[in-house]
Amino acid sequence: MTIPKEYAAAGKAVVNKFCSVRDSKFSAEASTFSVAFAPGAFDEMMAALASATKGEFTFDMPTPSAPAAPKAGKAATGGKPGKKKAGA
């Protein structure tokens, strides 16, 4: 999340209350935090951040990548391709 410098102190207080800070970067324009938080705290945290920063913050959550497609080749049952047994 990124919080403009005007709200850095109030925003950081909210971040520290609700989150575990994994990384932080500070510049002349803003403070940027990489955080972890409990899913149940999300709504309360967002409301507190909106209040503390007058809505002037950005929050980006990475989207999980899709699982890889199964490889072609072997039969769907996991067996080896080959000859059928007699009487089968």
PEVENUR-V178418 format. One record per residue. RES is the residue in one letter. PHI is phi as a letter, one per 40 degrees, with the letter a starting at -180 (NA if undefined). Layout:
[[RES,PHI] [RES,PHI]]
//
This chain:
[[M,NA] [T,b] [I,b] [P,c] [K,d] [E,c] [Y,b] [A,d] [A,c] [A,c] [G,c] [K,c] [A,c] [V,c] [V,d] [N,c] [K,c] [F,b] [C,b] [S,b] [V,c] [R,c] [D,a] [S,a] [K,b] [F,b] [S,b] [A,c] [E,c] [A,a] [S,b] [T,b] [F,b] [S,b] [V,b] [A,b] [F,a] [A,c] [P,d] [G,c] [A,c] [F,d] [D,c] [E,c] [M,c] [M,c] [A,c] [A,c] [L,c] [A,c] [S,c] [A,c] [T,b] [K,f] [G,g] [E,c] [F,a] [T,b] [F,b] [D,b] [M,b] [P,c] [T,c] [P,c] [S,c] [A,c] [P,c] [A,c] [A,c] [P,c] [K,c] [A,c] [G,h] [K,c] [A,c] [A,c] [T,c] [G,g] [G,c] [K,c] [P,c] [G,i] [K,c] [K,c] [K,c] [A,c] [G,g] [A,c]]
//
